């Protein structure tokens, strides 16, 4: 790890909503919701009223009746992201994109050319605002973890530098949820033992954390609480998984609706995988329940695949195992991801020995490969809205 705070975490503020406010002067300084049935993004004016992404539109409008609801414009968000990432790469060649609206930058070698990291960060914010018209928050620290936490604390539209000598003073008073990997379940476990802040975690021995949370999670949180994070900024790192998700309104809880949405999501994911020449083994189903807690189910296949029939079969099996919990708790989001991705040419083969549904899935894949994604549509998707396809960073 560097001895100086040279890593920047740059994160666009309320990205989709900010693009809408930029492009329509009537929306500036007003609460904006992107997406009507389910909120895809909310401006900070709407967030101040309790609205958050993934919330049902009706609930969001009850919390913020004066909010302006606009439909998503994915092409506009993709164009804005490309413009911002061009500025990132003009600032430093060491850029690691995390999503279309955030990245890590290593500016350790720019002192003689552009000044200390704090000045580089301030200039980056100015240029993004001037050229792209969007607010961006930047955290500066010695490690990726601390830089990301700093940007979260500085939001919205802020800049926060954590000097090495001030790492303890900055990190330890923060709530345990600021630690990567601490979700609702882990937080509840820690709070049961009167562990509320990062400092409380840091004062525990590693063995105690391991006994509470297990080996991997305990050692991980112990390292972060002592601000140990040796990971460098990685340029051109290919993603380890590809996924898609869909937020659900009140009508999206019927099993047939979930099956249809799941099929549409798997179609998207496997199409991206084949386009990128990737195949994967681990199928993960992601769920968010009505109380906003989350759960995952996963299955690892014997060999990598990018064929829709295989991925969809595994995803459907995972959905069936989660059905009792979904019926009991309600659901607000469903997602699917394929992990353990490898690189190589993906050859579609027609599995004539398989069941008719699998044959049809593979035949549909082949038709779409040749004639385009809109050439054929699943019958189960007719009349179902599977939501907009979210823009992604290119897979290098």
C-alpha positions in Angstrom: 0.0 0.0 0.0 1.1 3.5 -0.8 2.3 5.7 2.1 0.4 8.7 0.6 -3.2 9.3 -0.2 -3.1 8.9 -4.0 -6.2 6.9 -4.8 -9.4 8.7 -5.9 -12.9 7.2 -5.9 -15.0 9.3 -8.2 -18.7 8.8 -8.0 -21.4 10.7 -10.0 -24.2 12.0 -7.8 -27.7 10.5 -8.3 -26.5 9.8 -11.9 -29.7 9.2 -13.8 -31.6 11.9 -12.0 -28.7 14.4 -12.4 -28.7 13.8 -16.2 -32.4 14.6 -16.3 -31.9 17.8 -14.3 -29.0 18.8 -16.5 -31.0 18.3 -19.8 -34.2 19.9 -18.6 -33.7 23.2 -16.8 -37.3 23.0 -15.4 -36.2 20.0 -13.2 -33.2 21.7 -11.6 -33.5 21.9 -7.8 -36.7 19.9 -7.9 -37.3 16.3 -6.7 -37.0 14.0 -9.7 -37.9 10.3 -9.9 -36.6 8.3 -12.9 -39.1 5.5 -13.6 -42.7 5.5 -12.6 -43.7 1.9 -11.6 -40.4 1.4 -9.7 -37.9 4.1 -8.9 -34.7 3.6 -10.9 -33.1 6.7 -9.5 -34.0 9.7 -7.3 -32.5 13.1 -7.1 -31.1 14.3 -3.8 -34.2 16.5 -3.3 -36.3 13.4 -3.5 -33.9 11.4 -1.3 -34.3 14.0 1.4 -38.0 13.0 1.6 -37.1 9.3 2.1 -37.3 8.1 -1.5 -34.8 5.6 -2.6 -34.0 3.4 -5.6 -36.0 0.3 -6.0 -39.0 1.8 -4.1 -42.4 1.4 -5.7 -43.6 4.5 -7.5 -46.8 4.8 -5.5 -44.9 4.8 -2.2 -42.4 7.3 -3.5 -45.1 9.7 -4.6 -46.8 9.4 -1.2 -43.5 10.4 0.4 -42.8 13.1 -2.1 -46.1 14.2 -3.8 -44.3 17.1 -5.6 -41.8 14.9 -7.3 -41.6 15.0 -11.1 -41.6 11.5 -12.6 -39.6 11.1 -15.9 -39.1 7.9 -18.0 -35.5 6.5 -18.2 -33.3 7.5 -21.2 -30.6 4.9 -21.2 -28.9 6.3 -24.3 -28.4 9.7 -22.6 -26.9 8.0 -19.5 -24.5 5.9 -21.6 -23.4 9.1 -23.5 -22.8 11.0 -20.2 -20.9 8.0 -18.8 -18.6 7.9 -21.8 -17.9 11.6 -21.6 -17.0 11.3 -17.9 -14.7 8.3 -18.4 -12.9 10.2 -21.2 -12.1 12.8 -18.6 -11.0 10.1 -16.1 -8.6 8.7 -18.7 -7.3 12.2 -19.6 -6.5 12.7 -16.0 -4.5 9.4 -15.5 -4.0 6.2 -17.4 -4.7 4.3 -14.2 -8.5 4.0 -14.2 -10.5 1.1 -12.9 -14.2 1.4 -13.8 -16.6 0.0 -11.3 -19.9 0.9 -13.0 -21.0 3.5 -15.5 -21.0 6.2 -12.8 -18.0 5.4 -10.7 -14.3 4.5 -10.9 -11.0 4.4 -9.0 -8.1 6.5 -10.3 -4.5 6.3 -9.2 -2.9 9.7 -9.4 0.3 8.9 -7.5 2.6 9.7 -10.5 1.1 13.0 -11.3 2.5 15.3 -8.6 5.1 16.9 -10.8 2.7 17.3 -13.7 -0.6 18.2 -12.0 0.1 18.8 -8.4 -0.8 16.8 -5.2 -3.8 14.4 -5.3 -6.2 16.8 -3.6 -5.6 19.4 -6.4 -6.0 16.7 -9.0 -9.3 15.7 -7.5 -10.5 19.3 -7.3 -9.6 19.8 -10.9 -11.3 16.6 -11.9 -14.6 17.7 -10.3 -14.3 21.1 -12.0 -13.7 19.6 -15.5 -16.6 17.1 -15.1 -19.0 19.9 -14.1 -17.8 22.2 -16.9 -17.6 19.7 -19.8 -20.4 17.3 -18.9 -22.6 19.4 -16.6 -22.8 16.8 -13.8 -21.9 16.9 -10.1 -19.4 14.3 -9.0 -18.1 13.5 -5.5 -14.5 12.4 -5.0 -12.8 10.7 -2.1 -9.0 10.6 -1.8 -7.2 8.2 0.4 -4.3 5.7 0.7 -6.4 2.7 -0.2 -9.4 1.9 -2.4 -11.6 1.0 0.5 -10.9 4.3 2.4 -11.3 6.4 -0.8 -14.7 4.8 -1.5 -15.8 5.4 2.1 -14.6 9.0 1.9 -16.7 9.7 -1.2 -19.7 8.2 0.5 -19.3 10.5 3.5 -18.7 13.5 1.2 -21.8 13.1 -0.9 -23.4 14.9 -2.5 -21.1 17.0 -4.7 -18.2 17.0 -2.3 -14.5 16.3 -2.0 -12.9 14.6 1.0 -9.3 13.8 1.5 -8.3 11.3 4.2 -4.6 11.8 5.0 -2.7 8.7 6.3 -2.3 10.3 9.7 -6.0 10.9 10.0 -7.2 7.4 9.0 -8.2 6.3 12.5 -9.9 9.5 13.3 -11.9 9.4 10.1 -12.9 5.7 9.9 -13.4 4.5 13.5 -16.4 6.7 14.5 -18.4 5.6 11.4 -21.2 3.0 11.7 -20.4 -0.6 10.9 -22.4 -0.5 7.7 -19.6 1.6 6.1 -17.5 -1.6 6.0 -17.6 -3.5 2.7 -19.5 -6.7 3.3 -21.6 -5.6 6.2 -25.2 -5.9 5.1 -28.3 -6.1 7.3 -27.6 -9.7 8.5 -24.0 -9.1 9.5 -24.9 -5.7 11.0 -27.6 -7.3 13.2 -25.1 -10.0 14.3 -22.5 -7.4 15.3 -25.1 -5.1 17.0 -26.3 -8.0 19.1 -22.8 -8.0 20.6 -22.8 -4.2 21.1 -20.6 -3.6 18.1 -21.9 -0.4 16.5 -18.9 1.4 15.0 -15.9 0.6 12.9 -13.8 1.4 16.0 -15.7 -1.2 17.9 -14.7 -3.8 15.2 -11.1 -2.6 15.3 -10.9 -3.1 19.0 -11.8 -6.8 18.6 -9.2 -9.4 17.9 -9.3 -11.2 14.6 -10.1 -14.5 16.4 -13.2 -13.0 18.0 -14.5 -11.7 14.7 -13.9 -15.1 13.1 -15.9 -16.8 15.8 -18.8 -14.4 15.3 -18.8 -14.2 11.5 -16.8 -17.1 10.1 -13.3 -17.2 8.7 -13.5 -15.2 5.5 -15.8 -12.5 6.7 -14.1 -12.1 10.1 -10.6 -11.7 8.6 -11.9 -9.4 5.9 -13.6 -7.0 8.4 -10.7 -7.1 10.7 -8.4 -5.9 7.9 -10.7 -3.2 6.7 -11.3 -1.9 10.3 -7.5 -1.5 10.5 -7.6 0.2 7.0 -5.6 -2.6 5.4 -6.5 -2.9 1.7 -3.5 -3.8 -0.6 -5.5 -3.9 -3.8 -4.1 -1.7 -6.6 -6.1 0.2 -9.2 -6.4 -2.4 -12.0 -6.7 -1.1 -15.6 -8.6 -3.2 -18.1 -9.7 -5.8 -15.6 -12.4 -7.9 -17.1 -15.5 -8.4 -15.0 -15.8 -11.6 -13.1 -19.6 -11.9 -13.6 -22.4 -10.6 -15.8 -25.8 -10.0 -14.5 -29.2 -8.2 -14.9 -31.9 -7.3 -12.4 -35.4 -6.0 -12.4 -37.2 -4.0 -9.7 -40.8 -5.1 -9.2 -43.9 -3.2 -8.5 -46.8 -4.6 -6.5 -48.1 -6.7 -9.4 -44.7 -8.4 -9.9 -45.1 -11.1 -7.1 -47.1 -13.7 -8.9 -45.1 -16.9 -9.7 -45.9 -16.6 -13.5 -44.7 -13.0 -13.5 -41.5 -13.9 -11.8 -40.9 -16.8 -14.2 -41.4 -14.5 -17.2 -39.1 -11.8 -15.8 -36.4 -14.3 -15.0 -36.5 -15.6 -18.5 -36.1 -12.1 -19.9 -33.2 -11.4 -17.6 -31.4 -14.6 -18.5 -31.8 -13.8 -22.2 -30.1 -10.5 -21.6 -27.2 -12.0 -19.6 -26.4 -14.8 -21.9 -26.6 -12.5 -25.0 -24.0 -10.2 -23.4 -21.8 -13.2 -22.5 -21.9 -14.5 -26.1 -21.2 -11.1 -27.5 -18.1 -10.7 -25.2 -16.9 -14.3 -25.8 -17.4 -15.2 -22.2 -18.8 -18.4 -20.5 -19.4 -19.0 -16.8 -20.1 -21.7 -14.3 -21.8 -20.1 -11.3 -25.4 -19.1 -11.5 -26.6 -16.7 -8.8 -30.2 -15.6 -8.1 -30.5 -12.3 -6.3 -33.6 -11.3 -4.4 -34.7 -8.3 -2.5 -37.7 -8.7 -0.2 -40.5 -6.2 0.7 -38.6 -5.2 3.8 -35.5 -4.4 1.6 -33.4 -7.2 3.0 -31.6 -9.3 0.4 -30.8 -12.9 -0.2 -28.9 -14.9 -2.8 -29.1 -18.5 -4.1 -26.3 -20.0 -6.2 -25.4 -23.1 -8.1 -22.1 -24.0 -9.8 -22.3 -26.0 -13.0 -19.9 -28.8 -14.0 -18.6 -26.7 -17.0 -18.8 -23.2 -18.3 -21.7 -22.2 -20.6 -23.3 -19.2 -22.3 -26.3 -21.1 -23.5 -29.7 -19.7 -22.4 -31.2 -23.1 -21.8 -28.6 -24.2 -19.3 -28.5 -20.9 -17.4 -32.3 -20.6 -17.4 -32.8 -24.1 -16.1 -30.4 -23.5 -13.2 -32.0 -20.1 -12.4 -35.5 -21.6 -12.4 -34.4 -24.3 -10.0 -33.0 -21.6 -7.7 -36.2 -19.6 -7.9 -38.2 -22.7 -6.9 -36.1 -23.1 -3.8 -36.8 -19.5 -2.8 -40.5 -19.6 -3.6 -41.7 -20.2 0.0 -39.7 -17.3 1.3 -40.9 -15.0 -1.5 -44.6 -15.9 -0.8 -44.1 -15.2 2.9 -42.0 -12.0 2.7 -42.9 -10.4 -0.7 -40.4 -9.4 -3.3 -39.3 -6.0 -4.8 -36.3 -7.1 -7.0 -35.1 -10.2 -8.8 -31.8 -10.5 -10.5 -29.6 -13.2 -12.0 -25.8 -13.3 -12.6 -23.4 -15.7 -14.1 -19.9 -15.8 -12.5 -16.6 -17.6 -12.7 -16.4 -16.2 -16.2 -13.7 -17.5 -18.6 -12.7 -16.3 -22.0 -13.1 -18.1 -25.3 -15.2 -18.6 -28.4 -18.8 -19.5 -27.5 -20.2 -22.0 -29.9 -24.0 -22.5 -29.9 -25.0 -26.1 -30.4 -28.5 -27.4 -30.8 -29.0 -30.1 -28.0 -31.4 -32.4 -29.9 -31.0 -35.0 -27.1 -32.4 -32.5 -24.6 -36.0 -31.7 -23.8 -38.0 -29.6 -26.3 -37.8 -26.4 -24.1 -34.0 -26.5 -24.1 -34.0 -27.2 -27.9 -36.2 -24.1 -28.4 -34.1 -21.9 -26.1 -30.9 -22.7 -28.1 -32.7 -22.3 -31.4 -33.9 -18.9 -30.3 -30.3 -18.0 -29.3 -29.1 -18.9 -32.8 -31.8 -16.9 -34.5 -31.0 -13.8 -32.4 -27.3 -14.2 -33.1 -28.0 -14.1 -36.9 -30.9 -11.8 -37.2 -30.7 -9.5 -34.1 -32.2 -9.5 -30.6 -35.7 -8.3 -31.8 -36.1 -11.0 -34.4 -38.0 -13.3 -32.0 -39.6 -12.9 -28.6 -40.5 -15.5 -25.9 -44.3 -16.0 -25.7 -44.2 -15.7 -21.9 -42.8 -12.2 -22.3 -45.7 -10.9 -24.4 -47.6 -8.4 -22.3 -44.8 -8.4 -19.6 -42.6 -5.4 -19.0 -39.2 -6.7 -18.0 -37.9 -3.1 -17.5 -35.2 -1.1 -19.3 -31.8 -2.6 -20.0 -29.3 -0.9 -17.8 -26.2 0.5 -19.5 -23.0 -1.2 -18.6 -19.3 -0.5 -18.8 -17.7 -2.3 -21.8 -16.0 -5.6 -21.0 -12.4 -5.0 -22.0 
